[in-house]
């Protein structure tokens, strides 16, 4: 059996590692007598100013190197898989799991269910802690891996076991108390399912988590997402407008309690609940610094405030006429309609808003980020889209011009016979339109 360690893929020129003649293919095994299992071990241990580093060379020789360096000085190494190694997979069978209800024949990476506390710390991924044993919790505490992002869903042990299909799910409050005592900060979420973990169960969850304030810094309440591909899965339904209004009212009542007690709102309903309910979007002050925008909490408010600032700076006319289109999902249609109407007040600019249903995942999926290339083709092909088509950047795989169904941006543009431009926010949109420097 080969030793554990990190495989070196590159060495920075003129770095400490370069001076020690380390190279591609060598394996970093230990630092100061402690085995290196991933990048977290490496980053934690190289903070010392004196290091004894054990390396297995590409020719199987073992070198023990002594290094003196400054506290913040890097060794100049990069590792295979960025030093993470295999990702911990989710062992739960959640009744609401989105991966389980995706259509087939998508790229394999979309079906991976990770539940890795390391990625929660490093990338903000939500984890359930069901596969975290005592040694993992001790490591989190020792390395101060904070903040973490934890999917709680319910603090009722029996209900959590049922919802997550895992007997270890009942331990969540003990795990959160341990991490809180160790000084680890956590942001939590509840995926709310009608008639299952809402109502009194949601109140219990909010109460239990709030008792761990300030270690538990926030709680996001998001509605369950259901696709048209749920054959053979647990019977669930989506929230309707009256039910969404009830959730929003309940969250607002709790926020008043926590503002009085903690001077912080603590619990937040996702934007989807407000839009579904037709309820006013809270002010920026009500979002407590926006702790969970990546979870769809407060993005609408940020958009609205940003647009309001831009709207007062828009010109009355443009010299070179522009005809273009903007596409979104059904959830944000009412949000973008007044924006497009205001842009169309500018002489020389004509923009058409296209609000598309999701045929790929199903019409119950309403967010723009889950529209696929095929949805855009079926909804827009053959239409006069003008000179440019603007799409939300969240439709594309991060860092790539590829939709969830593997249709490329270039392929879409060719089929629609129009330039397709991804945009991330109102500032980028008006800049691309040439309306604002």
Phi, psi and omega in degrees: 000132180283154178294155172285169177151183180250127179279124181282129179253335178201157181231128179293140177298140176063019177271174177300316180297323179295317179297330181272005176065031170283153185206173179306132179099340174291157181237122175280118187259313186216153168229123182052042175080359180256132180295147179254114181258335180200182184296333179294316176302314182299309182295326180292318188276332182283359177291339178294155180273340176239126184231141165249116189245124177259125183232137169263118181287164181301337179265014176079001173290149176252125179249133172252113187250139175255131186228131169246131184209172173286158183305316185260014183276133180275156173278341178086036183245146168236150189234159176300139182057028182058019177084007183272327185071195182299138177279136176291127183270153179283131179256006181279162173232065187295140182293343183246009186306125182288326181298322182293343184245026175268149177294160180282173174066026169267172183295143189304327184297337181286346181261002180283129176252106179263148176214060191247115183298334179294319179286335174296316178291315188279327188234356180081018177291142176279136180233162181257344182070008181290337178257014179265112177274185182297323179295323178294315179296321177296321179294317177303315181292316182297317183273357180056052180281087188219137004274163171247159180239117192238127173276111183263308178072315173196149175260002174284113187304313182293319180292321179295320176302315181294315184292328186255355177060037184213124182294337180281353183293341184291346187275005192304316183292322176298319180294317180294322178296318178299312181294321179297316179297329180279359177087016179276128176273146184221141169249134188238163176219156172235120169275111190270127181245125183305129176076006183242298181238020175260194179059228181301327180293321177295318178300320177297315181298315180299315180299312182298315183289324180295334177294342179264006172300141006266005178296312170278110190272332183201159176224121177258135178250114184237144181284148178299139177257124184239136177255181178273007185244057183248025181299128178080004181261170181305139181289111178229159174225165180275165175283142172263176185298313179299320179293322177296321178296324178294320178295315180299316179299317181296317179296319180297320178297317178295322180299321178298320179297314186285327176296321178293323185270317186247354188059032180205139186289333172069306184250139186224135171275142181291161179303325183300323178295316181295317181292319178295322181284343187069027183267152177300140177285131180300160177288165180301324181297333182284353183262005171055040179087007176056065183284344186223048178296327180295345179259015178076029180246105176099356181296324180295317178298316178299318178298313183297318180291322179294319179293321180299321178293321182287324188302324180288349181255001183288145178284163177280334181207162174236147185288315182260113183302144179231129173241123185208175179225157177228135182242147176206175175274174185293333182294320186264004182302314181292335179285321185273339182303313179292332177295313179296320178299320180290321177297325181286354173282347179280122181297127180099350179248129175229116180239136177250131177266129177245114179259114189252140170280155180266105178271340184287310178267339183121154186291344177285347175270112192247352184281146183294328184296343180254007169290139182255172176300322179294324176298318180292321179295313183292331182270340189237341185299132180091351180272156173277104185263003182082207183271335184216146174241119179264134179233151175297133181299336182291350176290339187259149175300136186303126178082000182224160177260059184225133176277172182300331181266015175074005169288133182273161177299319181295319178296318179298315180299320180294319181289322182274348179059045179207152175289127181252125187235118174283139177229149184254339184199170182299324180300314180296321180298310183290330176293318179293332176280352180077027184261346188207131185292000000 
